[in-house]
Every structure is written in structure tokens, then in C-alpha cells.
Amino acid sequence: MDKSNILSKIEDLRKFLNQCNYDYYVLNDSKVSDYEFDTKLRELQDLETAYPEYDDPDSPTHRVGNDINQEFQQVAHKYPMLSLANTYNEGELRDFDSRIRKLIPGEKYSYVCELKFDGTSISLTYNNGRLVRALTRGDGKKGDDVTQNVRTIKSVPLKLNEGDYPEEFEIRGEILMPHSSFDKLNQERLEIGEPLLANCRNAAAGALKTQNSSVAAKRGLDCYLYYLLMDQLPTDSHFQNMQIARRWGFKVSENTAKANSIDEVFDFINYWDKERKNLPYDIDGIVIKIDSMSLRDRLGFTAKTPRWAIAYKFKAEEAAVKLLSIDYQVGRTGIITPVANLEPAHLAGTIVKRASLYNSDFIASLDLHEGDTVYVEKGGEIIPKVTRVELSKREPGAKPIHYITKCPICGTDLVRNAGEAGHYCPNYTTCPPQITGKILHFVTRKAMNINCGEATIELLYKDNLIHDVADLYTLTVEQMSRLERFAQKSAENFVQSVEKSKQVPFERVLYAVGIRYVGEGAARNLVKKFKTLDAMKNATLEELADAEDIGEIIANSVYQWLRNPVNIQLVDRLRSYGLKFEAEVNADEGPQSNKLEGLSLIVTGSFATPQRRTELEKMVEQNGGKLQSSVNSKTNFVVAGDKPGASKVKKAEELGIKIISEAEFLGMINE
């Protein structure tokens, strides 16, 4: 057989096996026996081994993954990956419908009702019909690149058949673990003496984030797609777009329906509230979306969620159990969290023994007494919470629960600020759980990413080797190797990890030091505006609050933290050890200026290369502008390439917003 015939044979086998995978994992319709499939797969493997020059990363033989450990890289989403607003009752869903009618008066519209899969969100990018990237939601702006693990999921097409799909597009959905895969996995764990997994959602998330793609390949994950994104969508109907995506080879749920009224939406909800028990996977509600994409553009977004969609969550399962006692936990910022210890109860597939009581107001609202029988449910079927007391079972003479007034660890009088729900311990310098909590926060992956767990932090603190985060940078291999469970190699790895953390950028250092209310997003925005910690320290309260999405509460917290002598001393020590307190300007990323300050822009359409659009979007922010994802009254310019989004152009024209070319945009920042 000559080489042209060999290549033809390989391509025929790949086409046959890909079709078999599609039939079985997407259509649930197996047309060949397992024996025939395995025989063809082995034949293909043999040919690819004999002729490595014909290897293809998208071949069905590469679905098994590999044993190489991978560190997930964070990659920016092309389109923000927002979460949905949730509701649990009919009234709020009808209010949602009323808001839609008020925002688009007189317009006819319909909804699309979809199952809310109980898994983990994923975004897939295809280029020329090939899967090139898979990202988790992350913080909505950036996600973890889990492409290698997703490539092992057989319902995710690695290469699309010929079709009318564009050169590049994105499709989003949910990765989940079917009941059959979950049961099989737990049986395997039972046989080897490992603890059982709690639920399918956590099992799916864990499999997706495993460091070995070969492990992910064995977990039996599935993937349903429900949202298509590209510069020019096939139609104005979301429902029709997903039917087109199904033709391209994607697994799109058939349990989706259009609804022409809110009453039809409730018919769909009521049906699936009962029928969900017969599905081969978990769902926890129904997602309701406006079908028309142009109407979605007009409705727009709030700061965190789209106005055109909402998730109706099914009422969680609940159980009545006896309250045994209450623990008061102290967090790294001193916040006190009361936790109820309960008689064990089986709830939503897990054994519940503890549940959060949130704060003193919550306990008072329950009128909680010692020994009460309380109802517990799992919010979103994950976090147990006490919802109410069964008064008929309260014992005579039961004493009411009074919230503590002193820190349960250090005995300091608790403080409650005006307008805040929680009490906190102000003794952040010597209260042990606050100290260890701050250090543990400091070493986490999203902060300094130091290879260190809670047990190690506790051990170092107990042995008086560390008293604050700066002490981590004084530890030696000799000190670490003397600790329990630390051999010479693990001690060396720890010290190397601490040394490597000195390269972490300023925004993560700012997040790591643990200023109250300053999360990843706030830290990023503060660094974007002030560039250095010294500039931040010299800023007024008003200037701090003026940073994007900061506001008075965060600004005041930062202002006070930067004027505390203990914190100033800590920063000086960290700076002396080489940590970064200034933003780095990457010369490769182009100019930095304030020429677009105060302007909001949107970039749409195709440019010279797929990467060019991303480069232009970076230029907006690098020159002080605000990048938008949709056109609204605050938009100043629309930078349009070839085939810009029709709905965006129409909206810009309606609002009288100037549409400019790439050349005109570059002229604005280069003049």
C-alpha cells in the first residue's frame, strides 16, 4: 500500500470513529458494536504508530489524555462570562417579565427555556472548525485553560465536519458528570477504601481541574452546549442558533422549548420540577432567556448579570434535625461566623452535620433556643443552611441563644460597625486564627501561589517560626526540614516556591496582603489607576473611591490600612524581600497613556488577524479608555472592522454614536 492509500485509510478510519463517537455520545444512538469500534480504533492506532508523519492531535486516538502534570494558565475571555440572577419563587420571575415589558414597551418577544445543568461552566473556542481552547468561568474576565482535559470528553467535537460555521467562534455550555459515571466512580473509591464523593457537581469540577488529562479521560464527563457567540450570529433567534450549532456537531439539549408568555414558562418549570428525577444527570433549575439577540442587545447588562436572562432555582430539599450546639468561628479578617452543630441528616445526597447561622441578626430572626428542632436545606444544594424552627417541638424551659460578646479565641470584646451585619474581633495582631488565616490567604494560588497548605501554616505558627506573612521570606531549608512530615526535598521545594512568589505582579500582592473588602477585582482596578502602592498611599479618600468599581467602603478600608503603622512596617519588610509594589509596563503591549480617559469604546467585527481585535481591545484600556461589551447610551465610539455585529451597528446609529475604523482609532491614540 503506497503512502497516499495509507493516508486515505487513516482519514477514513478517523471519520468512521468520529461519527461513532457522535452517534453514541451526542445522539445516544450506537450503530456499531463495542467490538467493531475497538477493532477500528486499534487499527487506527497501529497505522498512526507506523506512520507518525500522519499524526493529528484531533484524532480519536488522542481522547485518552496523558500523564503529564499541567499547571492551568489563566486566559482572558473574549466576551465576559457573567453569571445569572437567581430566583426561587413565582413572584420574582413575574417581576422579571414585567421589567422586560417596561424596558421594551410594545415589543413582541418570546423566551427560551433551558434546563439548568448542575455542573461547571465552560467556554469553547473553535478556529477553522477545530477546538483550540477551553476556558472555565474563573472570575468572569479570565478563566483557567483546561483544553487538554476537555479534549478527553467524547461529546465535545475536536474537529467539526464541513459546515457553514465561521472561521472563529465561541460556544458555551456545562460540563457535568452523569449519574452512571458518578456511581461507577464512587464504587471504585469504595473498593480501594477512599472516601466517597459528595455529589456529581463537585465530582465534575474536580475531574475538570485534575492535573492529569488521563485521569479526566476516565471520569466519564459529558458536555451540553447552550450559548453561541461570534461577531455575526447565524440568525437573530437564540433558539435557531442552537439548532444550527447542533447541525455543526455540538451536543445541544433537546429538552429546550420556546415560550410566548410567562405562563408557558411556568408550564415548562412545573413539568421539569417533577420530571428532573428521571434525567440521567442533575439539574437544579430552569434558565429563562429572551430569544431575540437584537432585543438582548437593547436590554443590556447590569454590572454583574444580563437583564435578558434569569435562572429559576428549584426549591431545595430540606430536613428537620435537632440543634446540638453552636460554634463561633473566627475568620482571617476577624469576622465571627456562627455555625450550628446538628444531628446528622441525609440531605440532597450528602450527610449534613453542620450549617451556617450567618450572624447575630439571623439567629435573632429565628428566635433560636437551645435544643431546638430546625429545618435545614442546602442553598443551591451545596451549602447547608438553617431556614426555620419547628416551634411545636421546642422543649419547655428551653433557653434562648444569646450571641457571644467576646472573641471565642482571644477574649477580645467583639465590635459591630454601623450598617454591617457581622461582629468581628479587632485584635488582628495577636488573635491566632486571624494571623494564620491571613497567612493562608497570602499563600493561595490566586494570591502569592506559594506551595503551602493549612496544616503547614498551623505547624509553622505553632513552632513560632512565623507570626505574619513577611516571616515566610525568612524561612530556610534547614528550618523547614526539621518540621514534622518535611523531608529535605519538600523543604527545598517550599523555599523555592517562596522565592518564586517574588515575581508575582503587584495586583496579586495587593490582593494577598488581605485588606478588608479588597478582592481580586478591586486590587486590579486600584493598581490600574494608581500604578504604585506609594501613589495609592498618597491618594485622598475621594481619589481612591473614584477608581473603577471601588466606592466609599473599599476606599475607606484601603485608606485606613495604608495608614496603620503595623501595616506600613509589614509592607516595608515585604518590599525589602523583593515583592512588587509597582505595576510593570510590558513594552510589548504598546503605549500607555490617558488619551482615551473618560471614553467608553466597543470593538466589533473582523480585522486583519483573529488576534488583532484582542490587541485593539487592549489598546483601549492601555490608553485610559473603558472597554464595553455592548452598545449603550454611555458608549462614545464603536471601532468597527469587517462584518461588524449588525445589532451593535444598528444600536449605535439609533443612539447617534460615532462608528470609526481601525485607522481612525489608531489616529486617536497616536496623535
Number of C-alpha atoms within 10 A of each C-alpha: 6 6 10 9 10 15 16 11 16 22 15 13 19 20 15 16 20 21 15 19 21 21 16 16 18 22 15 10 12 13 11 11 10 10 9 9 16 12 12 16 18 12 14 22 19 12 17 19 11 10 14 9 9 14 15 12 11 16 20 23 17 14 20 18 20 17 11 10 11 14 13 16 11 15 16 17 18 16 15 15 22 16 16 17 14 17 17 14 12 12 10 13 20 14 11 17 17 12 15 19 14 10 13 13 9 8 10 10 15 16 24 20 25 21 24 18 21 22 26 19 21 25 26 21 20 21 17 14 21 16 22 16 18 24 24 27 21 18 16 15 16 19 21 20 23 25 20 23 25 31 26 27 24 22 22 24 25 23 19 19 16 10 11 11 19 15 12 18 19 19 19 22 20 19 27 29 28 21 16 11 21 23 16 13 17 17 14 13 14 13 8 8 9 11 9 14 17 15 20 21 24 17 20 25 18 14 24 27 19 18 20 19 26 19 18 25 22 15 21 21 24 23 28 21 22 23 16 19 16 18 18 17 17 17 14 17 18 22 23 14 20 23 17 19 20 17 16 18 21 23 24 21 17 10 10 17 16 19 21 13 12 18 11 15 21 18 11 20 22 13 10 20 16 9 10 15 11 9 11 12 20 21 20 21 24 25 23 25 23 24 24 20 19 18 20 19 19 18 20 16 17 8 8 13 16 18 22 24 25 21 22 24 20 20 17 16 14 20 16 17 21 22 23 15 15 18 15 18 15 21 17 21 20 25 21 23 19 21 19 21 17 21 16 13 17 11 18 18 12 16 12 22 16 23 20 17 21 17 18 18 13 16 18 14 9 15 15 22 20 18 19 23 24 23 17 26 24 21 16 15 21 16 12 20 22 26 15 16 21 13 13 8 12 17 13 6 8 12 12 14 17 13 15 14 14 15 23 16 14 13 12 15 15 19 16 13 9 7 6 7 13 19 22 23 26 18 18 15 11 12 19 19 19 22 25 24 19 22 26 22 21 24 24 15 13 14 22 25 18 23 17 16 11 14 10 17 20 19 15 19 17 13 10 9 16 21 17 16 21 21 14 21 18 13 17 14 18 11 13 21 17 12 14 9 10 16 14 12 10 15 21 17 16 21 20 15 17 21 16 13 21 19 13 15 17 22 25 23 24 24 23 26 22 19 20 16 17 21 15 17 16 21 20 18 16 25 21 17 16 19 19 18 20 12 13 19 18 13 14 14 19 12 14 23 20 15 17 15 13 19 16 14 13 19 23 19 15 21 20 13 17 19 11 11 10 11 15 14 12 17 18 12 16 21 14 11 14 13 21 22 21 17 15 11 12 9 8 6 11 13 13 16 16 13 16 18 14 10 15 21 24 22 27 24 17 19 17 9 9 12 10 12 21 14 13 18 20 15 22 27 19 21 17 19 20 19 17 18 16 21 25 20 11 12 20 18 19 25 21 22 17 12 12 18 19 16 19 24 18 13 19 21 12 9 14 13 18 13 18 14 14 16 9 12 19 13 10 11 16 10 6
